[in-house]
Every structure is written in structure tokens, then in C-alpha cells.
Amino acid sequence: MKTPPLKPMGLMQMLAPLLAVLLAVVVALLAAWALSLPAPAQGAKPTAEDPASYAGADRIEKLVAAAKQEGSVSVYTSAAMDDMAAITAAFEKKYGIKVRLWRGSSENIVQRAVVEARGGRFDADVIETNAVAMESIQRERLFQEIKTPALSELLPAAILPHREWIGTRLNIFVGAYNTRLIRREELPNSYEDLLDPRWNGKLGVEAEDSDWFGGILAALGEEKALALFRAIVAANGISVRKGHTLLANLVVTGEVPLALTAYAYKVEQLRKAGAPVDWLIIPPGVARFEGAGVTRRAAHPHAAILFFEFMLTDAQDILRDRDFFPARANVRSLPQEPALQILDPAKALDANGRWSKYFRDIVAGPR
């Protein structure tokens, strides 16, 4: 039986795999090039067509008119939905521009924003989440600087050197306790007090709060703090829960009598609603900014800048009324004692790997 002769492979068949690889490389290079470009229309002299830099007296008027033409703004956020809903409702009422929200954890927001941008998609107009995540996104060159007079009203620490995202509020890590289970006179005055056997089985933390732990390490010294928390976990254990709202609610139910890393605003909201809960700051106090930034390739650039502006102005009063500590300097006083260690986002991001390992190995990992 004769074997039929093999047909010679056509030129295009031979080149097809190589062409596919070359096409993928070109697409990746174009996406990287797009991300490396400056924000649109940044010229030497800002004009009304350059919304990120335009500072004319009619700035807001022009932003509103153009934003209404765009019709909506897309916001990625890790804020609790009820808190963000209060802000978006006020924005929509004032400007008639729809806010489309996507909510996820700060980790998921970073992942989604970066993956989309590298794939040439730019769905997010504004990103709003915690400082370490925002700094990570900034290093991917996904934000643009927005020049606004609103910055002059903010706490200096809310304004990063690159100004590509801005702090909107402080989240203060506090000890939240159930007032039916723990009397005020029994509260710890320091982390060393948590070595007392009375705290056995009563302590809890949020599962991702390695930045809080890093703030403690920086304030107390790594060697001392690591030894202390190893001893606390060995003596009394620490329950680990995912989500700050969940953790605060578990304090209310008594399942976690003393949570070490609750957010002050959430505990205050629950307390004012009549829940048996209150809070204290165990020194050293640690706080972290939450921030907002406008993406470089926003599909709705004017609406994005208008929402960003709203977060730094009108929303500051909304945040105050919902028991946050806003970034605007004259809105609400920060706790004076103990003095707060406000995390530096760049330093926290650089140390994140080390802090996360310590937190996981010592606090969040052991059971």
C-alpha cells in the first residue's frame, strides 16, 4: 500500500503561529504605551478642553455641562454600600448624573483595575479604596492628577506628593468592645494588658489588617511588638474574621467581646443605633486614609472629575454625619489621646510583603 505523499504546508499555515505571537506582543505593547501616556490634553497652558488642569472661574460650570453629556460615571469602591449610597444619592440629586458602582474588597479592586488596564479596558472612571491599594494602583500609572482648589481645605497628610489620588477620610483602627460583657474600668490600657488571662477567648481582629499590624510594629519596634503578639496569641488566642462590618457586628452579639481592629466610624454608627458597643484607642493609635482618584483613561472624564470634586467637598459633610473622620481639616477633630500614627501609603506599600507575612504567621494564621 502506497503512502500518499504529504502536501507541502502553505506559507500562511507556516507563518500563522508566528503571526499570532507577534499580534499578541503588539497588543500588549500598545496597552503599555497607552498607560504610559500623560492624561489627555495636558498641554503647557490648560484650557477648558483640559478638565484635569483647567482652573478658570467657570470650571465647575463647564464640568457639569460636559458631565451631563456623558450621562454617568463608573466608580469602583470598597466602601460599605450604605455609606457609599448616601454619597451617590446626593451626587445624583445635585447633578442628575448616574453613578454606576462596582463594589469589591481593596484587593479585588487592585486586581480588577490592573488586569482591565493591561488588557486595554478602562471601565473605571473613579477608584475609591484604602491608601495602600490606591498607592499600588498609582504605581501602575492608572491615575491622573486633578488640580482643584478643594485641596487647600484638606489635612496635609491627605495630599500625596504625586497628587494622583487624594485622601477623603481617615479610618481609625480602634478596640471595639461589648458594653454588656466588658466594663470600662476593665479595658486594657496597652497591648501588654492583653496578656492577662481574663482576655482568653475574647479577642478578635479582621483578617486583612496587616497594615494596622505594621503601624504597631513601626511604633513599638519590630522585635518588641512581634514578641508581644506571639505571647498574646499563645496565652489568649485571637479570633480572625473577614470584614470590618462583620467584626463590629460580632462585638455587638458578644461573639467577639473585644475586637482590636474595628473601624471607629462603624462602631460609632452601631452605638448611636442603640447597640451595646463602644470603642477605645489602645496606644499606639493607628489610622489609614481611604482615598479617591480619577483614572487616566476614564471613559467619562468630566463626570469622573466632578465626582472626585464632590468627594472632596459636599461628601465631606456627608461622611462627618455618618461618623467618619473626613479629610477636610475643619469638619471634625481627630482624637488627641493617644496620638495617631497615620500610615504613610508609600512606606506601607513597600513594607506590605513583610508586614503581611508577620501578620499571617503570628496573628491571623495561628488557631
C-alpha positions in Angstrom: 0.0 0.0 0.0 1.5 3.3 -1.1 1.5 6.1 1.5 0.0 9.2 -0.1 2.6 12.0 -0.4 2.4 14.8 2.2 1.2 18.1 0.8 3.6 20.9 1.4 2.5 23.3 4.1 1.3 26.6 2.7 3.3 29.7 3.6 0.4 31.2 5.6 0.0 28.0 7.5 3.6 28.1 8.5 3.5 31.7 9.5 0.2 31.6 11.4 1.6 30.7 14.8 4.4 33.3 14.5 1.9 36.0 13.4 -0.4 35.2 16.4 2.5 35.6 18.8 3.5 38.9 17.1 0.0 40.2 17.2 -0.2 39.4 21.0 3.1 41.3 21.6 1.8 44.3 19.6 -1.4 44.4 21.6 0.5 44.2 24.9 2.9 47.0 23.7 0.0 49.2 22.7 -1.7 48.8 26.0 1.6 49.6 27.9 2.1 52.6 25.6 -1.5 53.9 26.3 -0.9 53.6 30.0 2.4 55.5 29.8 0.8 58.5 28.1 0.0 61.5 30.2 -3.6 62.3 30.9 -5.5 63.6 27.8 -4.9 67.1 26.7 -2.3 68.1 29.2 -0.6 70.9 27.4 1.6 73.7 28.5 -1.4 76.0 29.0 -4.5 74.4 30.5 -7.7 75.1 28.5 -11.4 74.3 29.0 -10.8 71.2 27.0 -8.2 70.0 29.6 -10.6 69.3 32.5 -7.9 67.8 34.8 -6.0 71.1 34.9 -8.4 73.8 33.9 -8.8 76.4 36.7 -11.0 79.1 35.1 -13.8 80.7 37.1 -16.3 78.7 35.1 -14.5 75.4 35.9 -17.4 73.7 37.7 -20.0 75.0 35.2 -18.1 73.5 32.3 -17.5 70.2 34.2 -21.2 69.9 34.9 -22.3 70.7 31.3 -19.8 68.1 29.9 -20.6 65.5 32.6 -24.3 65.8 31.8 -23.5 65.0 28.2 -21.5 61.9 29.3 -24.5 60.9 31.4 -22.9 58.6 34.0 -19.8 57.8 36.0 -18.3 54.4 36.9 -16.9 54.1 40.4 -15.0 51.1 41.9 -15.2 51.2 45.7 -14.6 49.1 48.8 -16.8 51.3 51.0 -19.8 49.8 52.7 -22.8 50.1 50.4 -25.0 52.1 52.8 -22.3 54.7 53.3 -21.5 55.0 49.5 -25.2 55.0 48.7 -25.6 58.2 50.8 -22.9 59.9 48.8 -24.0 58.7 45.4 -27.6 59.7 46.1 -26.6 63.2 47.0 -24.4 63.4 43.9 -27.1 62.2 41.6 -29.6 64.6 43.1 -27.3 67.6 42.7 -26.1 66.9 39.2 -28.6 64.4 37.6 -25.7 62.1 36.6 -26.0 58.4 37.3 -23.3 56.7 39.4 -22.6 53.1 38.4 -20.9 51.3 41.4 -18.9 48.2 41.4 -18.0 47.1 45.0 -15.3 44.7 46.0 -12.5 44.3 48.5 -9.5 46.6 48.1 -7.5 43.5 47.0 -10.1 42.8 44.3 -10.2 46.4 43.1 -6.5 46.5 42.6 -6.6 43.2 40.7 -9.5 44.2 38.5 -8.3 47.6 37.7 -4.8 46.4 36.7 -6.0 43.4 34.7 -8.5 45.5 32.8 -6.0 48.2 32.0 -3.4 45.8 30.8 -6.0 44.3 28.6 -6.8 47.7 27.1 -10.1 48.1 29.0 -10.7 51.2 31.0 -14.1 50.7 32.7 -13.4 52.5 36.0 -13.7 56.3 35.9 -13.0 56.8 39.6 -11.5 54.4 42.1 -12.1 54.7 45.9 -10.5 52.4 48.4 -7.8 52.3 51.1 -4.5 54.0 50.9 -2.2 51.0 50.3 -4.4 49.8 47.5 -4.6 53.3 46.0 -0.8 53.6 46.1 -0.5 50.2 44.4 -2.8 51.3 41.6 -0.9 54.7 41.3 2.3 52.8 40.7 0.7 51.1 37.8 0.2 54.6 36.3 -3.5 54.3 36.3 -4.4 57.7 37.9 -4.0 61.3 36.8 -3.5 64.4 38.8 -6.6 66.6 39.2 -5.9 70.2 40.0 -8.6 71.5 42.3 -8.9 74.3 44.9 -10.6 71.8 47.2 -7.1 70.6 48.2 -6.5 73.7 50.2 -9.2 72.7 52.7 -7.8 69.2 53.4 -5.4 67.8 56.1 -1.9 68.0 54.7 -1.5 64.2 55.2 -4.4 63.6 52.8 -2.4 65.1 49.9 0.2 62.7 48.5 3.4 64.1 46.8 2.3 62.8 43.4 -1.3 64.1 43.9 -2.7 61.4 41.7 -5.1 60.3 44.4 -6.2 62.2 47.4 -7.3 61.0 50.9 -11.0 61.5 51.5 -11.3 60.2 55.1 -9.4 58.5 57.8 -10.2 55.1 59.0 -9.1 54.8 62.6 -8.4 51.3 64.0 -10.0 51.0 67.4 -10.7 48.5 70.0 -14.5 47.8 69.9 -16.0 46.1 73.0 -19.4 44.8 74.1 -20.5 47.0 76.9 -22.6 44.2 78.5 -19.6 41.9 78.7 -16.8 44.3 79.5 -16.9 47.2 81.9 -15.0 50.4 81.1 -12.7 50.0 84.1 -11.7 46.6 82.8 -10.5 47.9 79.4 -6.8 47.5 78.5 -4.5 50.5 78.7 -1.9 48.9 76.5 -1.4 45.9 74.3 0.7 44.4 77.2 -2.5 44.2 79.2 -3.9 41.7 76.8 -1.5 39.1 78.3 -3.9 38.9 81.2 -5.8 35.6 81.3 -9.1 37.5 81.5 -8.8 38.0 77.8 -8.6 34.3 76.9 -11.0 33.6 74.0 -12.3 37.2 73.9 -10.1 38.9 71.3 -10.6 39.3 67.6 -9.1 41.0 64.5 -10.0 41.5 60.9 -8.3 39.0 58.5 -6.5 41.6 56.3 -5.4 44.2 58.7 -1.6 43.7 58.2 -1.3 47.5 57.7 -2.6 48.0 61.3 -0.1 45.5 62.5 2.6 47.3 60.5 1.7 50.5 62.3 2.1 48.8 65.6 5.4 47.3 64.6 6.7 50.7 63.5 5.5 52.5 66.7 6.7 49.8 69.2 9.7 48.5 67.3 9.5 45.2 65.4 11.4 43.0 67.8 9.3 44.1 70.8 6.0 44.1 69.0 6.5 40.6 67.4 7.4 39.1 70.7 4.5 40.7 72.4 1.9 39.5 69.9 3.4 36.0 69.9 2.9 35.9 73.6 -0.7 37.3 73.4 -1.7 34.7 70.8 -0.1 31.9 72.8 -1.7 33.0 76.0 -5.2 34.0 75.0 -5.7 33.4 71.2 -7.1 35.9 68.7 -10.2 35.1 66.6 -9.8 36.1 62.9 -12.8 37.4 60.9 -13.2 38.7 57.4 -14.7 42.1 57.0 -14.8 45.1 59.4 -18.6 45.4 59.4 -18.9 41.7 60.3 -16.3 42.1 63.0 -18.1 45.1 64.6 -21.4 43.2 64.5 -19.8 40.2 66.2 -18.8 42.5 69.0 -22.5 43.6 69.3 -23.6 39.9 69.5 -20.9 39.1 72.1 -19.2 36.5 69.9 -16.1 38.7 69.9 -16.2 40.7 73.1 -13.1 42.8 72.2 -12.1 43.4 68.6 -8.7 45.0 68.2 -9.1 46.3 64.6 -12.6 47.7 64.2 -13.2 50.9 62.4 -14.2 53.8 64.6 -17.0 55.1 62.3 -18.7 51.7 62.1 -18.7 51.2 65.9 -20.0 54.7 66.4 -22.8 54.1 63.9 -23.8 51.0 65.8 -23.5 52.7 69.2 -25.8 55.5 68.1 -28.3 53.0 66.9 -28.5 51.6 70.4 -26.2 48.6 70.1 -24.3 47.6 73.3 -20.9 48.6 71.9 -18.3 51.3 72.4 -14.7 51.9 71.4 -11.3 52.9 72.6 -7.9 53.5 71.1 -5.2 51.2 72.5 -1.9 53.1 72.2 -0.2 53.4 69.8 -3.2 54.5 67.7 -3.1 53.7 64.0 -5.1 55.3 61.2 -5.1 54.9 57.5 -6.6 57.1 54.8 -9.2 56.0 52.3 -8.8 57.9 49.0 -10.2 58.6 45.6 -8.5 59.0 42.2 -9.6 59.6 38.6 -8.2 57.1 36.1 -6.1 58.2 33.2 -8.3 56.7 30.5 -11.7 57.5 32.1 -14.5 56.9 29.6 -16.4 59.7 31.3 -13.6 62.2 32.2 -15.8 65.2 33.1 -18.2 63.2 35.2 -15.2 61.5 36.9 -13.6 64.8 37.8 -17.0 66.1 39.0 -17.5 63.1 41.3 -13.9 63.4 42.6 -14.5 67.0 43.4 -17.8 66.1 45.1 -15.9 63.6 47.3 -13.6 66.4 48.5 -16.3 68.9 49.1 -20.0 68.1 49.6 -19.3 64.5 50.6 -17.1 65.6 53.5 -20.1 66.7 55.4 -22.0 63.5 54.5 -19.1 61.5 55.8 -19.0 63.5 59.0 -22.7 63.0 59.5 -22.1 59.2 59.1 -19.5 59.3 61.9 -16.4 59.2 59.7 -13.3 61.3 60.2 -13.2 63.3 56.9 -10.1 64.7 55.3 -11.3 68.3 55.3 -9.5 69.9 58.2 -12.3 71.9 59.7 -15.0 69.2 59.6 -14.3 67.0 62.6 -11.5 66.9 65.1 -9.3 63.8 65.4 -8.8 62.1 68.7 -5.9 63.7 70.6 -5.0 61.0 73.0 -3.3 58.8 72.2 -1.6 60.5 69.3 -2.5 58.7 66.0 0.1 57.1 63.7 -1.2 57.9 60.2 0.2 55.3 57.9 2.4 56.7 55.0 0.9 54.9 51.9 4.2 54.6 50.0 6.1 53.2 53.0 3.2 50.9 53.9 3.1 49.6 50.3 6.9 49.0 50.3 6.7 47.1 53.7 3.4 45.3 52.8 5.0 42.0 52.0 6.9 41.9 55.3 4.0 43.1 57.3 1.6 40.6 55.7 3.9 37.7 56.5 4.3 38.8 60.1 0.6 39.3 60.5 -0.3 36.0 58.8 2.4 34.0 60.7 1.8 35.5 64.2 -1.8 36.8 64.3 -4.0 35.7 61.5 -2.5 32.2 60.9 -2.4 30.5 64.3 -5.7 28.9 65.6 
